Amino acid sequence: MSADELRLDLEELRRLEGLATRPRVLSLLANEIRSVDAKLAPRTAPVPAPQAVAAAAPAAMSYVTLGSFSWDQDNEKIRVYVFLENVDQEKVETIFKPMSVDIKFHDVKGKNYRCAIPKLNKNIVPEKCKVVVKPTKIVITLWKASTGTWFDLHYKEDKFKPSTDKDKDPMSGIMDLMKDMYAEGDDNMKRTIAQAMIDARSGKTADPMRGLR
């Protein structure tokens, strides 16, 4: 018997109980009411509300820092080469800002990698920058906000400041001279000086003036 039918029987029995006057009839009705009520009770018991389960906080993602990369440039853009294989273009996260770059490579053979430059040498145009994944490397193209030569990828506050004690730094006088020559030279001279200064900073040559003689 369904719960609805039991409920209807119970209502009918209570109406009869209200009409009956004979003790024996009242006793029979009371017993039947208790019996029907006992059958109905389990079917109408409130269902306990499900307990809310607190969602576990996502674990912080860890990254392997890619501190070694190479780069080159032309008058309008910088190209950064990161040598990393098995990278999925769809799993690359890029954050380009006018003075910073943050590239994340997710799920590369079970690891996450990150290549970041917190402060660039000069401003870039974020909306024109891009990352292209190749089989054995990643090419990051940074578009310069203004054309010209960069002597370094990273910002260095004192990169052109003359030394206050040139006796301790014999290269400082040469670098100052090259800076003056760069400011006054033609395009060919500027390219030659820029390359010489880059070579000197990277350690490729101990004599930055060698290519100018």
C-alpha positions in Angstrom: 0.0 0.0 0.0 1.3 3.4 -0.9 1.9 6.2 1.5 -1.0 8.2 0.0 -3.4 5.4 0.6 -2.3 4.9 4.2 -2.7 8.6 4.8 -6.3 8.5 3.5 -7.1 5.5 5.7 -5.7 7.4 8.7 -7.8 10.4 8.0 -10.9 8.2 7.6 -10.2 6.3 10.9 -9.8 9.6 12.8 -13.1 10.9 11.4 -14.8 7.7 12.6 -13.1 8.0 16.0 -14.7 11.4 16.3 -18.1 10.0 15.6 -18.0 6.8 17.7 -19.4 6.7 21.2 -19.2 3.0 22.2 -16.0 2.2 24.2 -15.3 -1.1 22.3 -15.5 0.7 19.0 -13.3 3.5 20.2 -10.8 1.0 21.3 -10.8 -0.8 18.0 -10.4 2.5 16.1 -7.5 3.6 18.4 -5.7 0.3 17.8 -6.1 0.6 14.0 -5.0 4.2 14.0 -1.8 3.3 15.8 -1.2 0.5 13.4 -1.7 2.6 10.3 0.3 5.4 11.9 3.2 3.0 12.5 3.2 1.9 8.9 3.1 5.5 7.6 5.8 6.9 9.8 8.9 5.4 8.0 7.5 6.5 4.7 7.2 10.2 5.7 10.5 10.4 7.7 12.5 13.5 6.7 15.4 12.7 4.4 18.6 14.0 6.1 20.2 16.9 4.2 23.5 16.0 2.5 26.6 17.2 4.3 28.5 19.8 2.4 32.0 18.6 1.6 34.6 21.3 1.7 36.5 21.6 -1.6 40.2 21.0 -1.2 42.3 24.1 -2.0 44.3 23.6 -5.2 48.0 22.9 -4.7 50.3 25.7 -5.7 51.9 25.0 -9.1 55.7 24.7 -9.0 57.9 25.7 -11.9 61.5 25.0 -13.1 63.1 28.3 -13.9 64.7 28.6 -17.4 67.5 31.0 -16.8 69.6 30.1 -19.8 68.6 31.3 -23.3 70.0 33.2 -26.3 68.7 36.2 -28.2 69.3 38.4 -31.2 67.7 41.5 -32.6 67.1 43.7 -35.5 66.0 47.4 -35.5 62.4 46.6 -34.6 62.3 43.4 -32.5 64.1 41.1 -30.2 64.0 37.3 -30.6 64.6 35.2 -27.5 65.4 31.5 -28.0 64.6 29.0 -25.3 65.8 25.5 -25.9 63.1 23.1 -24.6 61.5 20.1 -26.3 58.0 18.5 -26.2 56.2 21.8 -25.5 52.5 22.0 -26.4 51.6 25.4 -27.9 48.2 25.1 -26.3 49.8 24.8 -22.8 51.9 28.0 -23.1 50.8 30.9 -20.8 52.1 34.3 -21.8 52.1 37.6 -19.9 53.6 40.5 -21.8 53.8 43.9 -20.2 55.5 47.1 -21.4 58.6 46.4 -19.3 58.4 42.7 -18.4 57.9 39.2 -19.9 56.6 36.1 -18.1 56.2 32.8 -20.1 55.0 29.5 -18.6 55.2 26.1 -20.2 52.9 23.6 -18.6 53.0 19.8 -18.5 56.3 19.3 -20.3 57.1 15.6 -19.5 55.3 16.1 -16.2 57.0 19.3 -15.3 56.2 23.1 -15.6 58.8 25.5 -16.8 59.0 29.3 -16.6 61.0 31.9 -18.5 60.7 35.4 -17.0 62.4 38.8 -17.4 61.1 41.0 -14.6 62.4 44.2 -16.0 63.4 44.7 -19.6 66.1 47.0 -20.9 63.5 49.1 -22.7 59.8 49.2 -23.4 58.1 46.7 -25.7 54.6 46.6 -27.4 52.8 43.7 -25.6 50.0 43.2 -28.1 52.5 42.6 -30.9 54.6 40.1 -29.0 54.2 36.4 -29.5 55.5 32.9 -28.7 56.0 30.2 -31.3 56.7 26.6 -30.3 59.1 24.7 -32.6 60.2 21.0 -32.2 63.4 21.7 -30.3 63.0 25.3 -29.1 60.6 28.2 -28.4 61.0 31.5 -30.1 59.7 34.6 -28.1 59.4 37.7 -30.3 59.4 41.0 -28.5 58.5 44.1 -30.5 60.4 47.2 -29.5 58.3 50.3 -28.6 60.9 52.4 -30.4 63.4 51.3 -33.0 67.1 51.0 -32.1 69.7 48.7 -30.6 69.5 47.1 -27.2 72.8 46.4 -25.4 71.2 44.0 -23.0 67.8 42.3 -22.4 67.7 43.2 -18.7 67.4 46.7 -17.4 70.5 48.1 -15.8 70.2 51.4 -14.2 73.9 52.3 -14.5 74.6 50.8 -17.9 75.8 54.1 -19.3 76.8 56.0 -16.2 80.5 56.9 -16.1 82.5 55.3 -13.2 83.3 57.6 -10.3 86.7 55.8 -9.9 88.1 54.9 -13.3 91.4 53.8 -11.8 89.6 50.7 -10.5 87.8 50.0 -13.8 90.1 50.5 -16.8 87.3 49.5 -19.2 85.0 52.4 -18.1 86.9 55.0 -20.1 86.7 52.9 -23.2 83.0 52.3 -22.7 82.4 56.0 -22.3 84.3 56.7 -25.5 82.2 54.1 -27.3 79.0 55.7 -26.0 80.1 59.1 -27.4 81.0 57.5 -30.7 77.7 55.8 -30.9 75.8 59.0 -30.2 77.7 60.8 -33.0 78.2 58.0 -35.5 76.2 57.1 -38.6 74.0 53.9 -38.9 77.0 51.7 -39.9 79.1 53.0 -37.0 76.2 52.5 -34.5 75.7 48.9 -35.6 79.5 48.2 -35.3 79.7 49.8 -31.9 76.6 48.1 -30.6 77.9 44.7 -31.6 81.3 45.5 -30.0 79.7 46.5 -26.7 77.5 43.4 -26.7 80.6 41.2 -27.3 82.4 42.9 -24.5 79.6 42.4 -22.1 79.1 38.8 -23.0 82.9 38.1 -22.7 83.4 37.2 -26.3 86.2 39.8 -26.5 88.3 41.5 -23.9 88.9 44.5 -26.2 85.7 46.2 -27.2 87.6 48.6 -29.5 89.1 45.7 -31.6 86.4 45.9 -34.3 86.7 49.6 -34.6 90.4 49.8 -35.5 
